Amino acid sequence: MAGEVLSLVMFAVACGVLLLGFPVAFSLAGTGLAFALIGHSMGTFDMPLLGSLPSRYFGVMTNELYVAIPLFVFMGVMLERARIAEKLLTTMGMLFGTMRGGLGISVVIVGMLLAASTGIVGATVVTMGLLSLPAMQKAGYDPKLSTGIICASGTLGQIIPPSIVLVLLGDILQGAYAEAQRAIGNWAPEPISVMDLFAGAFIPGLLLVALYIGWIIIKSLIDPKSAPALVEEKRPEGLWGEVLRALLPPGLLIVAVLGSILTGIATPTESAAFGSIGAIVLAAFYKRLDMPVLRHVVRQTVQVSAMVFVILLGASVFSLVFRGLGGDHLVEELLHNLPGGVFSAMLVVMLLMFFMGFFLDFIEIVFVVIPIVGPILLKMDIDPVWLGVMIAINLQTSFLTPPFGFALFYLRGVAPAAIKTFDIYRGIIPFVMIQMLGLCLVAAFPWLATWLPGILF
């Protein structure tokens, strides 16, 4: 029992160290190694367990699925440098701008398209903030509404595939599912794949888009001054041709990448490679491709990918020590003994992840929490695709919830001084509530996440 208590202390210390601002990977690995030594001195941890780390690291480095991460990052950064968003926002603004709330609706639609083509939250929020916030200010939008729309739309890349969080969740849940199946005596489990999660997240992602648009329409009806129409009452001639020219190139790339994954023609890694080539072609088509741009894209790709993988390696040390101290058995016992069974266990885990999102990044939550609770929940006969989609929607809120919501920081960095930080924080409250509503809808109607994978795979 001493080891299990020590594992909980280790979890609390790791969260505290992260809140102090120390590098995530080294905080997780350092905390794990420190408590391994403490546990060994108390006789509650077997040091030879650390000998399995090299094989774990080698498994990460040889995992073909993880190759998709730098490729999707490259695709997203290249499309951002090609200024796809600028063209989309201009044309969508003209298309919807004549109706109340139309400019906000166009921002949500562009955010959805960027999510399906880039999936990079930071780049999307910054780009949308630079392009759409001045236009919304000029149109007379309420600063709280405009900043909330931009932040929420920018986070759609977390749930709409191709999403990096879905790639990471797919691999971790695959291991958790296999572990859960072995624990109940099934030695030939049917694995969950990233393709299942991509398909499962598709409808919930569109549901969130519809809920965002619905709120903007309701807000414009209740308070017309908060979301006025643009001054122009007539759409310019040839607008539909402009819309087609703006939508067709990125639309074809989205259909090619997602379509090849969802139809099973290509693996996520192969589709990511195709998407990267397509992004280069689009950048060249828009005459945005040169050596400075290519150097910037490659540098950004290396930085993001290195951050993800170093955190993964540090989290491997943490989770190994946590299990070695018996923390997984303690968590399993706590969840199994909750009144209400599966519902209560799921509710507690979702609430824990939601509140951790106030202080931690989604990557830390994925690498620290999911390996611990994933096998336990899956032993309770929870559908792994539904679980993965629920986790992804929950993690999406971590970008919006203060004090450490990264989307808030990204927008604050590019917003003019006239936009107060308090307005940004107040503006995201309705959209966090909408995300919680979306989470509740997927919880109440699991077929929203399981129907599409069921007919495709």
Buried (B, 14 or more C-beta within 10 A) or exposed (E): EEBBBBBBEBBEBBBEBBEEEBBBBEBBBBBBBBBBEBBBEEEBBEEEBBEEBEEBBEEBEEEEBBBBBBBBBBBBBBBBBBBBBBBBBBBBBBBBBBBBBBBBBBBBBBBBBBBBBBBBBBBBBBBBBBBBBEBBBEBBBBBBBBBBBBBBBBBBBBBBBBBBBBBBBBBBBBBBBBBBBEEEEEEEBEEBBBBBBBBBBBBBBBBBBEBBBEBBBEBBEEEEEBBBBBEEEEBEEEEEEBBEEBBEBBBEBBEBBBEBBBEEEBBBBBBBBBBBBBBBBBBEEBEBBEEEBBEBBBEBBEEBBEBBBBBBBBBBBBBBBBBBBBBBBBBBEEBEEBEEEBEEBBEBBBEBBBEBBEBBBBBBBBBBBBBBBBBBBBBBEBBBBBBBBBBBBBBBBBBBBBEBBBBBBBBBEBBEEEBBBEBBBBBBBBBBEBBBBBBEBBBEEBEBBBBBBEEBE
